Amino acid sequence: MLTTTEDRGAIRILRFNRPGALNAFNGALFDAVAEDVIAATEDDAVKVLVITGEGRAFSAGMDLTDKPDPNNPPVHGFDGMFEALIEFPKPLLLAINGVGVGFGCTITGLADLVLMAENARLRCPFTALGLTAEAASTVTFPAMMGPQAANWVLLSSAWLDAQTCKELGMVFDVVPDEDLMQQTLQRAQVLAEKPLASLITTKEMLMAPRREALREAHEIESAGLGSLMGGPANKEAVAAFTEGREPDFSAF
């Protein structure tokens, strides 16, 4: 199973479950997460959704070793998962238990509350891969952390430790690794004790002014990614990753 779910009363815990691949995303995992988010949307017994990763990583982003099967395309794919997340009508919490790269980082902009283990790290590696931003991070990151900090995070591909993430506003709190799920579930329980209709109505008022802007940003980012994917800089970055060396972008 590429994901697992567990209910704790009105709280559902969704875990990315590719620990051997550091929970990196392929088409099947995009589909599994989309299906789980849709299921939590439709289940009135679920008031709060908590997403975390199995093993030592939260998510290493896109699986660069994945070779999609053209005869078996994803049902939802990245676009469908993104839509499921921005349409999720209930509180969405993240428990970032380890390294988060790419979507493992940009998902922070789509969540309602993020807690992060003190030894976890986040990175948006897009420019280092000859690519560009995704998951509407060009909108969510400036809103969370201000324009200049967002510029640095998205342009530099720098690693961010947990305390830096808190200072930037990417996460709500940083907690000891061993206390991450306990403290996340404590926050989730506070929310789960509230009436579902109140939670949904309040979240909709928070999301309604933003949703179309997120969709528009996602569309623009996807076009940018499409124009750069497979280009010379991206090919050099993938080759360097495969060969275990630093990429040489001097010609680009």
Backbone bond lengths (Angstrom), bond angles and torsions (degrees), N, CA, C in turn:
res aa  C-N    CA-C-N  psi(-1)  N-CA   C-N-CA  omega(-1)  CA-C   N-CA-C  phi
1 M - - - 1.469 - - 1.522 109.89 -
2 L 1.321 116.60 129.95 1.456 120.76 -177.81 1.518 113.05 -80.17
3 T 1.329 116.20 -18.35 1.458 121.88 171.65 1.519 107.87 -136.66
4 T 1.322 115.21 158.24 1.463 120.17 170.20 1.520 107.71 -129.82
5 T 1.321 116.19 151.15 1.460 121.14 175.82 1.515 109.51 -128.62
6 E 1.309 114.16 148.96 1.464 121.65 -179.88 1.514 107.81 -146.35
7 D 1.322 116.99 133.61 1.461 121.09 178.30 1.521 110.54 -101.20
8 R 1.325 114.86 131.73 1.470 122.61 171.42 1.518 106.55 -118.53
9 G 1.321 116.33 88.31 1.454 119.80 -172.79 1.516 109.34 64.71
10 A 1.333 116.28 -124.21 1.464 121.52 -178.81 1.525 112.45 -89.28
11 I 1.335 116.98 6.78 1.468 121.83 179.23 1.517 109.10 -103.61
12 R 1.330 117.11 128.26 1.458 120.61 174.04 1.530 108.98 -107.38
13 I 1.318 115.37 130.58 1.465 122.02 176.74 1.518 108.18 -102.88
14 L 1.323 116.12 123.07 1.459 123.58 176.79 1.521 108.18 -109.99
15 R 1.324 116.44 123.18 1.465 120.77 -179.39 1.528 110.36 -114.65
16 F 1.334 115.76 128.40 1.461 119.41 166.43 1.529 106.97 -64.21
17 N 1.329 117.13 132.87 1.469 119.11 -169.90 1.533 111.93 -130.06
18 R 1.330 114.90 55.15 1.471 120.92 168.32 1.533 108.43 -124.14
19 P 1.321 116.88 58.75 1.475 118.58 -172.30 1.515 113.41 -60.10
20 G 1.333 117.90 -31.76 1.458 120.28 178.63 1.514 112.93 -65.32
21 A 1.341 116.75 -23.72 1.469 122.57 177.05 1.523 110.84 -107.34
22 L 1.337 116.53 20.32 1.466 121.90 -177.25 1.527 111.66 55.08
23 N 1.341 114.89 33.92 1.466 122.40 178.86 1.531 112.63 56.70
24 A 1.335 116.10 32.18 1.461 120.53 175.12 1.527 109.48 -67.43
25 F 1.333 114.94 148.96 1.455 120.60 -174.53 1.521 111.79 -89.98
26 N 1.328 115.17 131.22 1.459 122.67 163.57 1.530 106.98 -120.07
27 G 1.323 116.74 -178.23 1.461 119.55 -177.54 1.511 113.09 -59.19
28 A 1.319 116.32 -38.26 1.463 120.15 -178.59 1.525 111.48 -66.70
29 L 1.336 117.08 -36.49 1.467 119.05 179.09 1.527 110.82 -71.92
30 F 1.343 117.44 -38.22 1.463 118.72 173.25 1.522 110.37 -55.02
31 D 1.330 115.94 -45.85 1.467 120.46 -179.62 1.515 111.53 -62.75
32 A 1.331 116.76 -44.77 1.464 120.57 -177.15 1.518 111.21 -63.07
33 V 1.338 117.05 -43.39 1.462 120.18 179.47 1.523 110.13 -65.77
34 A 1.324 117.35 -43.17 1.466 120.29 178.14 1.521 110.93 -57.88
35 E 1.336 116.98 -46.33 1.463 120.75 -179.76 1.522 111.14 -62.12
36 D 1.325 117.30 -41.11 1.462 120.42 -179.32 1.523 111.52 -67.57
37 V 1.319 117.52 -39.13 1.466 120.41 178.91 1.523 110.23 -67.77
38 I 1.324 117.00 -40.90 1.469 120.35 177.11 1.531 110.42 -63.29
39 A 1.324 116.84 -42.17 1.469 120.57 178.97 1.523 110.75 -61.82
40 A 1.334 117.28 -41.80 1.464 120.46 178.55 1.521 111.36 -67.43
41 T 1.326 116.52 -31.97 1.461 120.95 176.06 1.522 110.73 -62.54
42 E 1.309 115.89 -43.12 1.466 121.13 -172.80 1.521 113.81 -84.57
43 D 1.322 117.80 -12.86 1.460 121.66 -176.68 1.523 109.56 -92.68
44 D 1.337 117.02 108.88 1.466 120.96 -177.62 1.520 112.57 -68.56
45 A 1.325 118.13 -13.48 1.461 120.60 176.60 1.526 111.67 -77.21
46 V 1.338 116.92 -14.82 1.466 121.67 179.60 1.522 108.83 -97.06
47 K 1.323 115.98 121.51 1.464 120.60 177.13 1.525 112.48 -103.80
48 V 1.324 116.70 -28.10 1.468 121.69 -175.54 1.524 108.44 -138.70
49 L 1.334 116.21 139.49 1.462 121.44 176.24 1.527 108.93 -115.66
50 V 1.330 115.50 128.82 1.463 122.45 176.39 1.525 107.97 -113.88
51 I 1.326 117.14 127.66 1.459 121.80 178.14 1.521 109.51 -112.03
52 T 1.324 116.04 132.48 1.457 121.94 177.14 1.521 108.57 -146.08
53 G 1.322 116.46 -178.51 1.458 121.17 -179.13 1.517 111.27 -116.53
54 E 1.319 115.72 147.23 1.465 121.63 175.83 1.530 108.42 -84.44
55 G 1.322 116.78 139.80 1.455 119.93 177.83 1.518 112.03 85.55
56 R 1.339 116.05 -151.54 1.459 120.04 -171.37 1.524 114.04 -91.08
57 A 1.333 118.39 -4.46 1.462 121.12 179.95 1.521 110.42 -118.86
58 F 1.333 114.99 152.87 1.462 119.89 168.07 1.528 107.56 -80.28
59 S 1.321 117.27 -64.43 1.471 121.72 170.18 1.517 108.73 -164.12
60 A 1.331 115.42 132.11 1.464 121.46 178.71 1.519 112.33 -85.49
61 G 1.335 118.08 15.60 1.456 121.19 176.65 1.517 112.21 81.44
62 M 1.315 116.83 -145.62 1.467 120.56 -178.73 1.526 110.78 -71.47
63 D 1.315 115.44 139.20 1.461 121.52 175.81 1.533 108.59 -79.61
64 L 1.330 116.02 103.18 1.468 120.16 -175.90 1.524 112.27 -71.03
65 T 1.334 116.70 -12.63 1.470 119.73 178.44 1.522 112.26 -92.58
66 D 1.337 116.33 -6.04 1.468 119.89 -176.36 1.522 110.58 -71.98
67 K 1.312 116.39 134.87 1.460 122.30 176.50 1.525 107.72 -116.89
68 P 1.338 117.93 100.30 1.467 120.68 -176.79 1.525 111.90 -59.39
69 D 1.326 114.79 144.89 1.463 121.51 176.78 1.521 108.73 -91.91
70 P 1.330 118.36 111.20 1.471 119.36 -177.57 1.520 113.03 -63.39
71 N 1.332 116.44 -19.88 1.468 120.37 178.73 1.528 112.55 -86.52
72 N 1.328 116.52 -6.01 1.464 120.15 -178.77 1.529 108.67 -140.68
73 P 1.328 117.57 66.66 1.467 120.52 -176.20 1.525 111.06 -68.94
74 P 1.327 117.31 156.66 1.465 120.40 176.99 1.527 111.70 -60.26
75 V 1.307 115.60 149.23 1.464 120.74 177.32 1.529 110.28 -76.53
76 H 1.315 116.16 -45.54 1.467 121.52 -178.97 1.530 111.55 -104.49
77 G 1.313 116.45 -45.14 1.454 121.21 -177.17 1.515 111.90 65.93
78 F 1.334 114.81 -170.73 1.464 119.33 179.87 1.519 111.35 -61.78
79 D 1.339 117.17 -42.33 1.463 120.65 -178.09 1.520 111.35 -60.13
80 G 1.338 116.62 -44.51 1.453 120.14 -179.21 1.513 112.31 -67.15
81 M 1.327 117.19 -38.39 1.463 120.15 177.27 1.527 110.50 -65.41
82 F 1.325 116.98 -43.66 1.459 121.13 178.05 1.529 110.34 -58.38
83 E 1.329 116.85 -45.50 1.463 120.72 -179.79 1.523 110.82 -63.56
84 A 1.331 117.34 -41.63 1.472 120.35 178.87 1.522 110.84 -61.06
85 L 1.324 116.77 -38.31 1.465 120.37 -178.46 1.527 111.67 -70.84
86 I 1.344 118.20 -43.70 1.466 117.86 -177.66 1.523 111.79 -75.84
87 E 1.338 117.03 -17.51 1.460 120.82 175.84 1.529 112.23 -93.21
88 F 1.335 117.97 -6.46 1.468 119.65 -177.73 1.524 108.56 -61.74
89 P 1.333 118.97 121.60 1.461 120.56 -167.98 1.525 115.06 -90.00
90 K 1.318 116.88 -0.94 1.466 121.21 -174.55 1.524 109.36 -116.96
91 P 1.335 117.73 168.30 1.464 119.27 179.02 1.528 111.89 -58.53
92 L 1.337 114.78 133.35 1.461 122.70 179.70 1.527 107.96 -119.25
93 L 1.324 115.93 117.57 1.452 122.29 -179.14 1.526 110.06 -112.84
94 L 1.315 116.42 146.47 1.459 121.94 173.37 1.517 109.51 -114.12
95 A 1.326 115.31 139.52 1.465 122.02 170.81 1.525 105.81 -117.54
96 I 1.326 116.19 96.16 1.467 120.89 -174.78 1.522 108.39 -83.19
97 N 1.316 114.62 101.73 1.461 121.77 -170.76 1.516 114.56 -89.76
98 G 1.334 117.30 -11.78 1.458 120.58 -177.92 1.507 109.64 -166.27
99 V 1.319 116.06 -155.35 1.458 120.30 -175.94 1.531 111.20 -59.00
100 G 1.327 115.51 137.44 1.458 121.78 175.75 1.518 108.79 -130.61
101 V 1.315 116.81 117.44 1.464 122.41 -175.05 1.526 108.43 -125.17
102 G 1.332 117.57 145.55 1.455 120.13 178.50 1.518 110.73 59.76
103 F 1.329 116.79 -123.73 1.461 118.77 179.19 1.524 111.35 -61.85
104 G 1.320 117.71 -25.05 1.461 120.78 173.57 1.509 112.75 -64.06
105 C 1.336 116.70 -13.63 1.462 122.66 174.24 1.528 111.14 -106.48
106 T 1.328 117.41 -47.03 1.467 119.96 -174.42 1.528 112.70 -68.43
107 I 1.330 117.47 -19.95 1.468 119.77 177.13 1.523 111.48 -62.16
108 T 1.336 117.49 -20.61 1.465 118.92 177.96 1.518 111.48 -59.05
109 G 1.331 117.32 -30.00 1.460 120.54 179.61 1.510 113.91 -75.74
110 L 1.340 117.50 -10.95 1.464 121.90 -178.85 1.523 112.19 -104.25
111 A 1.335 116.70 -4.91 1.466 121.20 -177.20 1.523 110.21 -95.24
112 D 1.322 115.07 162.81 1.458 120.99 178.32 1.525 112.37 -91.65
113 L 1.307 117.26 -27.27 1.461 121.67 -179.84 1.521 107.12 -154.95
114 V 1.342 115.96 134.25 1.463 120.66 -177.14 1.514 109.30 -127.62
115 L 1.326 116.48 126.34 1.452 122.69 170.37 1.522 108.24 -113.74
116 M 1.322 116.30 144.88 1.458 120.99 -170.77 1.520 109.81 -135.03
117 A 1.319 116.78 134.72 1.455 121.84 175.23 1.522 109.35 -67.12
118 E 1.332 116.90 143.32 1.461 120.05 -172.20 1.525 113.22 -65.82
119 N 1.319 118.70 -21.98 1.457 121.18 178.16 1.527 113.38 -97.45
120 A 1.327 117.29 3.39 1.463 121.02 177.65 1.528 109.71 -78.47
121 R 1.327 115.77 159.15 1.466 121.74 177.06 1.523 108.77 -139.11
122 L 1.332 115.50 151.88 1.454 121.21 179.05 1.528 109.52 -124.91
123 R 1.341 114.94 153.20 1.464 119.54 178.19 1.528 109.75 -156.66
124 C 1.323 115.97 136.60 1.462 122.56 168.22 1.527 106.75 -102.80
125 P 1.335 119.26 99.90 1.467 121.33 -169.46 1.520 114.11 -91.95
126 F 1.324 117.57 19.01 1.455 120.03 -165.42 1.522 112.94 -62.43
127 T 1.331 118.43 -47.67 1.463 118.92 -179.33 1.522 110.88 -66.72
128 A 1.327 117.40 -31.03 1.464 120.76 177.63 1.525 111.90 -69.84
129 L 1.330 116.62 -14.71 1.462 121.78 177.00 1.529 111.13 -104.11
130 G 1.321 116.99 7.98 1.458 119.69 -176.78 1.510 112.73 69.63
131 L 1.338 116.67 26.50 1.461 121.86 -175.80 1.530 109.76 -122.39
132 T 1.319 116.28 -160.46 1.454 120.55 179.34 1.528 109.33 -143.29
133 A 1.319 116.11 179.53 1.461 122.41 -170.59 1.521 112.66 -68.03
134 E 1.352 115.24 163.14 1.463 121.11 179.83 1.514 110.47 -147.54
135 A 1.348 114.75 178.48 1.481 123.16 178.20 1.526 112.40 58.19
136 A 1.329 116.80 32.81 1.476 122.79 178.01 1.515 112.28 62.38
137 S 1.335 117.23 22.51 1.465 120.28 -178.86 1.518 112.31 -66.60
138 T 1.342 117.81 -21.24 1.459 119.49 176.25 1.528 111.77 -68.97
139 V 1.331 116.66 -13.97 1.465 122.10 174.11 1.527 110.92 -104.89
140 T 1.321 116.66 -47.37 1.469 119.63 -174.23 1.526 112.58 -69.62
141 F 1.323 117.67 -38.03 1.464 119.04 -176.20 1.533 112.39 -68.25
142 P 1.340 120.11 -47.36 1.465 117.94 175.62 1.528 112.60 -59.09
143 A 1.343 117.09 -34.51 1.461 119.89 178.87 1.527 111.02 -67.50
144 M 1.328 117.26 -36.76 1.464 121.08 -178.31 1.520 112.37 -76.83
145 M 1.334 116.93 -41.94 1.466 119.48 -166.11 1.515 115.05 -124.29
146 G 1.350 117.48 -0.95 1.452 120.14 -176.41 1.520 110.83 91.20
147 P 1.333 117.10 155.05 1.464 120.39 -172.84 1.519 114.44 -61.51
148 Q 1.342 118.99 -45.79 1.459 118.78 -173.20 1.526 112.12 -69.34
149 A 1.324 117.12 -39.83 1.470 119.06 177.23 1.516 110.23 -64.63
150 A 1.340 117.10 -41.26 1.465 120.34 177.86 1.523 110.48 -63.34
151 N 1.325 116.60 -39.74 1.458 119.66 177.20 1.529 110.40 -57.50
152 W 1.319 116.17 -46.16 1.473 119.96 -178.80 1.522 110.67 -62.96
153 V 1.324 116.50 -47.78 1.468 120.33 -175.95 1.527 110.92 -61.92
154 L 1.336 117.14 -42.43 1.465 120.61 -175.26 1.526 113.35 -84.34
155 L 1.321 117.75 -25.75 1.462 120.08 -177.83 1.530 113.37 -92.44
156 S 1.327 116.99 -29.89 1.465 120.20 -171.75 1.515 114.38 -89.28
157 S 1.335 118.23 -22.73 1.467 122.93 -171.71 1.529 111.75 59.80
158 A 1.326 117.73 26.63 1.460 121.90 -177.25 1.530 111.25 -74.99
159 W 1.334 115.31 149.12 1.459 121.64 170.89 1.526 109.35 -74.09
160 L 1.332 116.28 143.52 1.461 122.52 -179.34 1.517 108.81 -124.87
161 D 1.331 116.83 121.61 1.460 118.37 176.06 1.520 109.58 -77.60
162 A 1.323 115.42 171.57 1.467 119.89 -171.72 1.525 111.64 -63.41
163 Q 1.325 117.28 -41.24 1.455 119.44 -177.88 1.521 110.85 -65.97
164 T 1.331 116.72 -38.06 1.466 120.18 176.34 1.524 110.29 -63.10
165 C 1.324 116.18 -41.80 1.468 119.68 178.86 1.523 111.21 -60.14
166 K 1.332 116.56 -38.38 1.467 119.27 178.28 1.520 110.69 -68.62
167 E 1.329 116.19 -43.29 1.464 119.68 179.99 1.521 111.50 -62.07
168 L 1.338 116.12 -33.76 1.466 120.28 -179.96 1.521 113.12 -78.99
169 G 1.326 117.29 -13.32 1.457 120.36 -178.92 1.514 114.17 90.06
170 M 1.341 116.96 10.31 1.466 120.11 178.29 1.521 111.73 -74.90
171 V 1.323 116.90 -28.45 1.463 121.29 -179.20 1.518 109.26 -129.67
172 F 1.315 115.17 152.02 1.461 121.76 -177.91 1.520 111.44 -79.20
173 D 1.345 115.56 -38.67 1.462 118.83 -178.72 1.517 109.76 -155.06
174 V 1.331 115.13 153.79 1.463 123.93 174.48 1.515 107.50 -114.66
175 V 1.323 116.31 130.27 1.468 120.41 -174.99 1.524 109.43 -132.50
176 P 1.336 117.87 158.68 1.465 119.78 175.60 1.525 110.78 -54.89
177 D 1.327 115.98 142.15 1.463 120.93 -175.56 1.518 112.15 -49.46
178 E 1.340 115.90 -45.06 1.462 119.85 -173.87 1.524 112.60 -72.16
179 D 1.327 117.52 -13.12 1.471 121.12 -178.56 1.523 112.42 -104.07
180 L 1.339 117.58 2.46 1.467 120.08 -170.37 1.521 112.35 -58.64
181 M 1.325 117.81 -54.59 1.464 118.96 -175.93 1.513 111.42 -67.99
182 Q 1.315 117.31 -38.38 1.462 119.54 178.92 1.527 111.08 -59.77
183 Q 1.330 116.71 -47.00 1.460 118.92 -177.98 1.527 111.84 -72.50
184 T 1.329 116.96 -34.06 1.465 119.11 176.11 1.523 110.31 -64.51
185 L 1.324 116.35 -43.95 1.466 119.94 -179.77 1.528 111.69 -68.04
186 Q 1.322 117.59 -30.04 1.464 119.39 175.01 1.519 110.40 -63.62
187 R 1.339 116.44 -44.07 1.463 120.06 176.71 1.533 110.64 -64.32
188 A 1.333 115.81 -42.63 1.460 119.86 179.80 1.519 111.23 -62.12
189 Q 1.326 116.59 -37.62 1.457 120.30 -178.44 1.528 111.59 -66.53
190 V 1.328 116.65 -37.64 1.466 119.71 175.56 1.528 110.07 -56.21
191 L 1.331 115.98 -43.28 1.460 120.25 179.51 1.524 111.41 -71.29
192 A 1.328 116.68 -39.81 1.464 120.60 -176.42 1.524 112.35 -66.61
193 E 1.313 117.19 -18.47 1.474 120.42 178.50 1.527 112.29 -81.27
194 K 1.333 116.14 -5.67 1.465 120.39 179.54 1.529 110.30 -91.23
195 P 1.342 117.76 158.91 1.473 119.94 179.31 1.524 111.47 -63.77
196 L 1.326 116.22 136.67 1.461 120.49 -178.15 1.524 111.51 -58.60
197 A 1.336 117.32 -42.01 1.468 120.06 -178.59 1.523 111.27 -61.61
198 S 1.323 117.30 -37.17 1.463 120.62 178.63 1.523 110.90 -67.94
199 L 1.330 116.41 -41.42 1.460 120.14 178.50 1.526 110.93 -62.24
200 I 1.335 116.06 -46.49 1.464 120.64 -177.23 1.528 110.93 -66.03
201 T 1.338 116.71 -43.73 1.465 120.11 -178.32 1.521 111.10 -64.62
202 T 1.324 116.47 -42.86 1.464 120.27 -179.58 1.520 110.70 -66.47
203 K 1.339 116.98 -43.83 1.467 118.30 179.72 1.526 110.62 -64.39
204 E 1.303 117.86 -38.29 1.467 119.51 179.74 1.524 110.66 -62.82
205 M 1.324 117.82 -38.66 1.461 119.95 178.32 1.522 110.88 -66.79
206 L 1.330 116.75 -32.51 1.465 120.47 176.73 1.527 111.76 -72.64
207 M 1.320 116.39 -36.68 1.459 120.96 -174.10 1.521 114.02 -87.96
208 A 1.307 117.89 -31.67 1.463 120.97 -172.32 1.533 113.59 -53.48
209 P 1.349 119.05 -42.59 1.474 118.31 -179.71 1.529 112.93 -72.87
210 R 1.333 117.45 -12.98 1.464 121.10 -172.70 1.521 113.57 -105.76
211 R 1.325 117.57 -24.13 1.462 120.05 -165.97 1.522 112.81 -61.49
212 E 1.319 117.01 -45.52 1.463 118.82 -179.23 1.526 111.28 -66.95
213 A 1.327 116.82 -35.13 1.465 119.51 176.47 1.523 110.81 -64.18
214 L 1.329 116.68 -36.64 1.466 120.70 177.30 1.526 110.39 -66.68
215 R 1.314 116.47 -43.52 1.468 119.58 178.52 1.527 111.00 -62.45
216 E 1.326 116.23 -43.63 1.469 119.67 -179.37 1.527 110.53 -63.73
217 A 1.348 116.88 -43.01 1.460 120.08 178.49 1.520 110.90 -62.98
218 H 1.328 116.10 -41.92 1.463 120.38 179.04 1.526 110.86 -60.96
219 E 1.322 116.64 -40.34 1.468 120.64 179.74 1.532 110.53 -65.35
220 I 1.329 116.78 -44.63 1.471 120.90 179.74 1.529 110.02 -65.19
221 E 1.325 116.38 -44.06 1.472 120.14 179.84 1.528 111.08 -63.06
222 S 1.323 116.24 -41.10 1.467 119.76 179.78 1.526 111.01 -61.93
223 A 1.327 116.10 -39.57 1.466 119.56 176.89 1.522 110.39 -64.45
224 G 1.329 116.86 -41.33 1.451 120.64 177.90 1.517 112.00 -63.62
225 L 1.331 115.62 -43.56 1.462 119.68 176.93 1.523 111.08 -61.12
226 G 1.339 115.48 -43.18 1.458 119.44 -179.77 1.516 112.34 -61.56
227 S 1.336 116.57 -35.28 1.466 119.87 -178.84 1.521 112.08 -73.55
228 L 1.338 117.29 -24.63 1.466 121.39 -176.52 1.525 113.32 -99.80
229 M 1.337 116.26 -26.25 1.467 120.46 -178.35 1.528 110.36 -61.54
230 G 1.314 115.94 127.83 1.453 120.42 -179.38 1.511 114.29 81.81
231 G 1.340 116.62 0.60 1.453 120.38 176.85 1.523 111.17 -75.45
232 P 1.325 117.82 174.56 1.462 120.63 -175.41 1.528 113.74 -57.20
233 A 1.338 117.47 -44.36 1.467 119.61 -178.75 1.523 110.96 -67.10
234 N 1.311 116.89 -39.77 1.460 120.52 178.58 1.525 111.19 -65.60
235 K 1.333 116.32 -40.94 1.466 119.59 177.99 1.525 111.12 -63.31
236 E 1.331 117.32 -39.79 1.457 120.67 177.78 1.524 110.49 -64.59
237 A 1.336 116.93 -40.78 1.469 120.34 179.97 1.523 111.24 -64.56
238 V 1.334 117.35 -43.33 1.468 120.90 179.75 1.526 110.38 -66.69
239 A 1.328 117.14 -41.04 1.465 120.62 177.95 1.525 110.60 -62.51
240 A 1.321 116.69 -41.55 1.463 120.34 179.32 1.522 110.64 -64.89
241 F 1.340 116.34 -40.75 1.468 120.05 177.46 1.527 110.38 -61.54
242 T 1.321 116.56 -45.50 1.465 121.14 -178.74 1.531 111.26 -64.27
243 E 1.324 115.73 -36.86 1.469 120.68 -176.69 1.523 113.31 -89.93
244 G 1.327 117.02 -1.85 1.450 120.55 177.55 1.517 114.31 69.63
245 R 1.338 117.07 38.11 1.462 121.25 -179.97 1.520 109.93 -132.85
246 E 1.323 115.93 171.32 1.458 121.00 175.70 1.533 109.25 -79.09
247 P 1.320 117.84 139.84 1.470 119.09 177.51 1.525 111.65 -69.93
248 D 1.309 115.73 152.24 1.469 122.08 176.61 1.525 108.19 -112.69
249 F 1.337 115.53 104.26 1.456 121.14 -178.36 1.524 112.18 -100.64
250 S 1.325 117.24 16.17 1.461 120.09 -175.00 1.525 112.58 -62.08
251 A 1.318 116.94 -26.97 1.479 120.45 -178.86 1.522 111.86 -88.61
252 F 1.332 116.88 -2.89 1.479 118.85 -174.74 1.520 109.66 -113.37
